[in-house]
Amino acid sequence: MRALVEAMIEKLDYFGIECDYLKEDAYAELEVNEFPDNQYLWAVIKSMAGLLEQYTA
């Protein structure tokens, strides 16, 4: 999960998308539980993907 989150953050930074709140939430959730059963982490990843989709679409 950590690799996925870091890849998403790298893409957000590459495109210059400001979403520090999502980055902070993602890293905080990785510290709590970095396994695929963390539903809040999936919600954060979905939000990041939505931002990327809006920017690149």
N, C-alpha and C positions, 0 to 999 in steps of 0.2 A: 504494500500500500504506500509505503514511503516513497518508492521510486515513481509511482503514478502521480502522487501529489507534487513531488519535486519537478516532474516533467510538465505538469500543468502550470505550475508557477513559473517555470522557465519560459513557457510559451506566452503567458500573460506579460511577463517582463519584456520579452522580445517585441511584442506588439505595443508595448507602452500602456497597457491597460491598468489603471489605478484601481486596486481592490485590496488594500492593506488589511482591511477587516477580515476578508476571506483567508488571506495568507496566515494571519494570526490565529484564526479559528482552526485552520487545517493543522498547523504545527501543534497547537494546544491539544487537539484531538489525537494526533499521532502519539503524543506523550501519554495520554490516558489509555488508548487502545488502538494499536495500529493494524489490527486484524480485520479481515473483510466483513465481520459481523457488526462493525461500528456504523450504525445507521446515520448518525449525525455527520460522520466523516463523508459518507456517500452523498449526503445532502449538500455539503460544502463543495465536493467535487462536481456535483451536478450544477451548482451555481456558477462555478468557474467555467465549466463547459458551455453554459448558456451565454456567458459574457464573450467567450471566444467565438461562439457561433454568431452572435450579433455583430461582432467586429469584422469577422471574415466573410459573412454572407453578403 
